[in-house]
Amino acid sequence: MLTGSAQLRYPDRLRLALSFDPGRLAEDLGRLRGVVWTDHFVRQNYDGDWSAIPLRAPVGATHPIRMIYSDPTAKAFEDTPLLARTPYFREVLAAFGCPLQAVRLMRLAPASVIKEHRDGDLAFEHGAVRLHIPVATNPQVEFLLNGSRVVMEPGSAWYLRLSDPHSVSNMGSADRVHLVIDAIASKWLAAALEEAARH
């Protein structure tokens, strides 16, 4: 965990200067066609279909739920065999100069809603962050953070302060899939957030 700069409070949403190829993201998603998505285990937080595929998981985790769970007590994480099938996702993850923990593809199916909730201490100020990269989305996806909409295009990279209230609905006709990266706050990430805040 950082000290000093960790006391800064960044805006609740920042689009990072990183940008990724939407076509190549979609290709890697296609490479996982046929893989079983695991239903999100916090059932009271959503209506419909919210599920995940683990790309990094706690070391030694083999049960599907354990593999998609971003365990705050876990100290070591490892790539899953599924990440080896997705070369561009590996390239994307290598662009982040901070320690990566759990990494998942998270899918919200059409006519599904993630109810408003908070995710513990997921804020740079607390030393851990959750970064989002949209892989597939549609105009009828509505992501609300602190009551205000965040529009995220495929290939963009976002820091979202998810210790604040947020919700998502997908009223479109296609899946919404994000590459969701849990990471440790670092000097590299602080610089990336500061650059994003300036722009």
C-alpha positions in Angstrom: 0.0 0.0 0.0 1.3 3.5 -0.8 1.8 6.2 1.7 1.9 9.9 0.9 0.4 10.0 -2.5 -2.2 7.4 -1.4 -3.8 10.2 0.7 -4.8 12.0 -2.5 -8.4 11.6 -3.5 -8.9 11.1 -7.2 -12.2 11.7 -9.0 -14.6 8.7 -8.8 -14.0 8.0 -12.5 -10.9 8.5 -14.7 -10.3 7.3 -18.3 -6.7 6.3 -18.5 -4.5 7.2 -21.4 -4.2 3.5 -22.3 -6.3 2.4 -25.3 -6.7 -1.1 -26.7 -7.9 -2.5 -30.0 -11.6 -3.4 -29.8 -11.3 -5.9 -32.7 -8.5 -7.8 -31.0 -10.3 -7.8 -27.7 -13.4 -9.3 -29.4 -11.2 -11.9 -31.1 -9.8 -13.1 -27.7 -13.3 -13.2 -26.3 -14.2 -15.4 -29.2 -11.3 -17.8 -28.4 -13.2 -18.6 -25.2 -16.4 -19.5 -26.9 -17.6 -22.7 -25.3 -16.1 -21.9 -21.9 -18.6 -22.1 -19.1 -19.3 -18.8 -17.4 -19.7 -19.0 -13.6 -22.7 -17.2 -12.1 -21.7 -14.4 -9.7 -22.0 -15.8 -6.2 -23.5 -12.6 -4.5 -27.0 -13.4 -5.8 -28.7 -10.7 -3.9 -26.8 -8.0 -5.8 -28.3 -8.7 -9.2 -31.3 -9.8 -11.3 -30.8 -11.8 -14.4 -27.5 -13.2 -15.6 -24.2 -11.9 -14.3 -21.3 -14.2 -14.7 -17.5 -14.4 -15.0 -14.6 -16.3 -16.5 -11.3 -16.2 -14.4 -8.1 -15.2 -16.2 -6.1 -14.7 -12.9 -7.1 -16.3 -9.6 -5.7 -16.9 -6.2 -2.9 -19.4 -6.3 -4.2 -23.0 -6.0 -7.8 -22.1 -6.5 -9.6 -24.8 -8.5 -13.3 -24.4 -7.5 -15.1 -22.2 -10.0 -16.4 -19.9 -7.3 -13.0 -19.5 -5.7 -11.5 -18.8 -9.1 -13.8 -15.8 -9.8 -13.7 -14.5 -6.2 -11.4 -11.5 -5.7 -10.4 -12.7 -2.2 -9.1 -9.7 -0.2 -7.2 -12.1 2.1 -5.3 -13.8 -0.8 -1.7 -12.7 -1.1 -0.7 -14.5 -4.3 -2.4 -14.8 -7.6 -1.6 -16.7 -10.8 -2.7 -16.8 -14.4 -5.3 -19.4 -15.2 -5.0 -21.8 -18.2 -7.7 -19.7 -19.9 -5.4 -16.7 -20.1 -2.9 -18.7 -22.1 -5.6 -19.0 -24.8 -6.0 -15.2 -25.2 -2.7 -13.6 -26.4 -4.2 -10.1 -26.7 -5.6 -10.2 -23.2 -2.1 -11.1 -22.0 -0.7 -8.1 -23.9 -3.3 -5.8 -22.4 -2.5 -6.9 -18.8 1.2 -6.4 -19.5 0.5 -2.7 -20.1 -0.3 -2.1 -16.5 2.7 -1.3 -14.3 1.1 -2.4 -11.0 0.7 -5.7 -9.3 -2.3 -7.6 -10.7 -4.5 -9.7 -8.5 -7.8 -11.2 -9.7 -8.6 -10.7 -13.4 -11.9 -11.7 -14.8 -14.1 -11.3 -17.8 -17.5 -10.2 -16.4 -20.6 -10.6 -18.5 -24.0 -8.9 -17.9 -26.6 -10.5 -20.2 -29.5 -8.6 -21.8 -32.3 -7.6 -19.5 -30.0 -8.0 -16.4 -29.3 -5.5 -13.6 -26.6 -5.2 -11.0 -28.2 -3.5 -8.1 -26.7 -0.5 -6.4 -23.9 -1.6 -4.0 -20.4 -0.7 -2.8 -17.3 -2.8 -3.2 -15.5 -2.5 0.2 -12.3 -0.6 0.0 -11.9 -0.6 -3.8 -10.4 2.9 -4.1 -6.8 4.1 -4.8 -6.8 5.8 -1.4 -7.3 2.4 0.3 -4.5 0.7 -1.7 -6.5 -1.5 -4.1 -8.3 -0.7 -7.3 -10.6 -2.2 -9.9 -10.0 -1.3 -13.5 -12.5 -1.8 -16.3 -11.8 -2.4 -20.0 -15.0 -2.8 -22.0 -14.8 -5.7 -24.5 -18.4 -5.8 -25.7 -21.1 -3.3 -24.9 -24.1 -1.5 -26.4 -25.8 1.9 -26.1 -28.5 0.5 -23.7 -25.9 -0.3 -21.0 -26.1 2.1 -18.2 -23.3 2.2 -15.6 -24.2 4.6 -12.7 -21.5 5.7 -10.3 -22.6 8.1 -7.5 -25.9 8.5 -9.4 -24.2 9.7 -12.6 -23.7 7.7 -15.8 -20.3 6.5 -17.0 -20.2 5.8 -20.7 -17.3 3.4 -21.5 -16.4 2.5 -25.1 -14.8 -0.9 -26.2 -11.0 -0.7 -25.8 -11.0 2.2 -23.3 -9.5 1.7 -19.8 -11.1 3.1 -16.7 -10.4 3.6 -13.0 -13.7 3.6 -11.1 -13.9 4.3 -7.3 -16.1 1.3 -6.6 -16.2 1.8 -2.8 -18.8 4.4 -3.8 -22.4 3.4 -4.8 -22.7 2.0 -8.3 -25.1 0.0 -10.4 -25.3 -1.4 -13.9 -28.2 -2.3 -16.2 -28.1 -3.9 -19.7 -31.4 -3.2 -21.5 -29.8 -3.9 -24.9 -30.0 -7.1 -27.0 -26.3 -8.1 -26.6 -24.1 -9.1 -23.8 -22.0 -6.5 -22.0 -18.5 -8.0 -21.2 -15.7 -6.1 -19.4 -12.2 -7.2 -18.7 -12.1 -6.4 -14.9 -8.6 -6.1 -13.3 -8.1 -5.9 -9.6 -4.7 -4.4 -8.8 -2.6 -2.9 -6.0 -2.0 0.8 -6.0 1.5 1.7 -7.1 3.6 4.7 -8.1 2.9 3.8 -11.8 -0.8 3.8 -11.2 -0.6 7.1 -9.3 1.1 8.7 -12.2 -1.5 7.2 -14.6 -4.3 8.6 -12.6 -2.7 12.0 -12.2 -2.2 12.1 -16.0 -5.8 11.1 -16.5 -7.0 13.8 -14.1 -5.1 16.5 -15.9 -6.8 15.5 -19.2 
